[in-house]
């Protein structure tokens, strides 16, 4: 829930070059808010309403980042991440969840994601996650 979409100065977290981002979430408000936040930062965003749709939309090289919710019907975010990483091992995947403690309990093996962001999160936290995922875009 990016309810706190206060536009923070991008200089605080580096200027991440524009990315092509796929946002996957079955709730309508989260992808819309993330889309607005990322578009404000200059990124191009496409939205998939569930994991199955994301798999249909995905092609290696089409996206620079996938942001996915954890809890979704049929195919959760971890299952989606496994499928995407098989196709594009270097693809950064950011997992969103309001249930971060249950993720570890349900998935004792290493997660196929590059960053986990707890919901609700702020624009500042999203920018910090992008800076971690794309460190070469950030100033030294």
C-alpha positions in Angstrom: 0.0 0.0 0.0 1.9 3.0 -1.2 -0.5 5.4 0.6 2.3 7.7 1.6 3.2 8.7 -2.0 5.0 11.9 -1.0 7.4 12.7 -3.8 10.8 12.7 -2.2 13.8 14.4 -3.7 15.4 11.8 -6.0 18.9 13.2 -5.3 18.7 11.6 -1.9 18.9 8.1 -3.3 20.7 8.7 -6.6 19.2 9.2 -10.0 18.2 5.7 -11.2 18.1 5.7 -15.0 14.7 5.0 -16.4 13.7 1.4 -16.1 11.0 -0.8 -17.7 9.0 -2.2 -14.7 6.4 -4.9 -14.5 4.2 -4.5 -11.4 2.2 -7.6 -10.4 -0.6 -7.4 -7.8 -4.1 -8.6 -7.6 -5.3 -5.6 -5.6 -6.2 -2.6 -7.7 -4.8 0.2 -5.5 -1.3 -1.0 -4.9 -0.2 -1.3 -8.6 -1.8 2.1 -9.4 0.0 3.8 -6.5 3.3 2.1 -7.4 2.7 3.1 -11.1 2.2 6.7 -10.1 5.3 6.7 -7.9 7.6 5.0 -10.5 6.3 7.2 -13.3 7.1 10.3 -11.3 10.6 9.0 -11.1 10.8 8.5 -14.9 10.2 4.7 -15.1 7.9 3.0 -17.6 5.4 0.7 -15.9 3.1 -2.1 -17.0 0.7 -3.8 -14.7 -0.4 -7.4 -14.5 -3.3 -8.3 -12.2 -1.9 -11.7 -11.3 1.0 -14.1 -11.7 -0.5 -15.9 -14.7 -0.9 -12.6 -16.6 2.6 -11.6 -15.7 4.0 -14.8 -17.1 2.1 -14.2 -20.4 3.4 -10.6 -20.6 7.0 -11.5 -19.6 9.8 -11.9 -22.2 13.5 -11.9 -21.2 14.9 -8.4 -21.9 11.5 -6.7 -21.9 11.6 -5.5 -18.3 14.5 -4.3 -16.1 12.6 -5.0 -12.9 9.6 -6.9 -11.7 7.8 -5.8 -8.6 5.4 -8.5 -7.3 3.0 -8.9 -4.4 3.6 -12.0 -2.3 0.0 -13.2 -1.7 -1.9 -13.7 -4.9 -4.4 -16.4 -6.0 -3.1 -19.4 -8.0 0.5 -18.3 -8.3 2.1 -16.4 -5.4 5.0 -13.9 -5.8 7.6 -16.5 -4.8 6.3 -19.0 -7.4 6.2 -16.2 -10.0 9.8 -15.2 -9.1 11.0 -18.8 -9.5 9.4 -18.9 -13.0 10.9 -15.6 -14.0 14.4 -16.3 -12.7 14.4 -19.5 -14.8 13.9 -17.4 -17.9 16.0 -14.4 -16.8 18.4 -15.3 -13.9 19.8 -11.7 -13.6 16.4 -10.0 -13.6 15.9 -8.0 -10.3 12.7 -8.9 -8.5 11.3 -6.9 -5.7 8.7 -8.8 -3.5 6.1 -6.8 -1.7 4.4 -8.2 1.3 2.4 -7.4 4.4 3.4 -10.8 5.7 7.2 -10.8 5.6 7.6 -13.1 8.6 5.4 -15.8 7.1 7.4 -15.8 3.8 10.4 -17.2 5.6 8.3 -19.8 7.4 6.6 -20.9 4.3 9.7 -20.8 2.1 12.8 -22.0 4.1 14.9 -22.3 0.9 16.6 -19.1 -0.3 14.0 -16.8 -1.9 14.4 -16.2 -5.7 14.0 -12.4 -5.1 16.5 -9.6 -4.8 14.7 -7.4 -2.3 11.7 -7.7 0.0 9.7 -4.6 0.9 7.2 -4.7 3.7 3.8 -3.2 3.1 2.8 -0.5 3.8 5.9 1.3 2.5 6.7 4.9 1.7 8.0 6.5 -1.4 11.4 6.9 0.4 11.5 3.1 1.1 10.7 2.4 -2.6 13.5 4.7 -3.7 15.9 3.1 -1.3 15.0 -0.4 -2.7 15.6 0.8 -6.2 19.0 2.2 -5.2 19.9 -1.2 -3.7 18.7 -3.0 -6.8 20.5 -0.7 -9.2 23.7 0.4 -7.4 25.6 1.3 -10.6 23.0 3.9 -11.3 23.6 5.6 -7.9 26.3 8.1 -7.4 29.4 6.8 -5.6 
